[in-house]
């Protein structure tokens, strides 16, 4: 009887389970999306979309970005167009922007919205150095991105002509202008007004069209996990640069004063972390050259025993390189603190100069341990050197040999010139120090 009850219970769960799973969720996930479009944002959005497809009815991204990498932007737009849950891209809060790559994310979304006081556009591609792309290859890149923008806007029923101008002419629009030109669907100042504006709209998902029904919705805010927050912190322009500089300095210290591999290992880790952060950003190769040149000049100044002039130029090179090394699509739209970066580089350069000077001073200091410390000391002959014999030096008896082969009598004072294994090579001396 008990067995029949267990079987009946299992069958009931199996038949009821799909019905429960098929019930429409009323959860609306609200996800802050701020920072550079790169691998961190790409990973985060993919995770959120996967979770939303299982647990939510709709996902709203609060977007504020200066732009970023084309590769990450392309992958994110692909994920949005293939999503089986409605995606709302909301440029929020007031003062936020969807610049450059961010404009593509807005165009790819099922619902495009902006808050009052926000802006969108400036999506013309630029070189990694920050300059305009004006050669044949640049024209191809621009045309390709323009076609991608037209395709995304056309698929969502938006004004593809104006959307294309964001790429070809770096057009930027306010929220009101974007709504008037038909590149967004609505303007909303808060979540409540946003959901009210999109309720009842028909959207085309990957598995078919659906009409949004937001009656009795429940808002669930999703925050970025700690792991991605750490990676996002590393990918900040100023932090990534400082990690790279610190890593290089640590490796230089390891080369100047080898042993233990602590500094070398720590430096290698910091360089790897900095390289990860730099991968999130376009690089200006002139900035890279200035960075490397500045460090080389400071090291040369220390090695040749300069008076610090070269180190001053090296520090200046580091500061200038740090100010021009980062440029994102949209030019100055990428944010980082110049004051923090310049001040930190000055402090690091000063620390490097002092620490490296101390290391070099220690390297030039006379050895005070091991057999090599005996060089320069004096001893007393206790057995005639003809040319070999025995001397008393540094509180011990040593086998010794005359450096020029001449005999040295007992009780004469000698000075150690070198050490050959366990034999001291000595010469006659009048000094009597030990």
Order of alpha helices (4+ residues) and beta strands (2+ residues): alpha-beta-alpha-beta-alpha-beta-beta-alpha-beta-beta-alpha-alpha-beta-alpha-beta-alpha-beta-beta-beta-alpha-alpha-alpha-alpha-alpha-alpha-beta-beta-beta-beta-beta
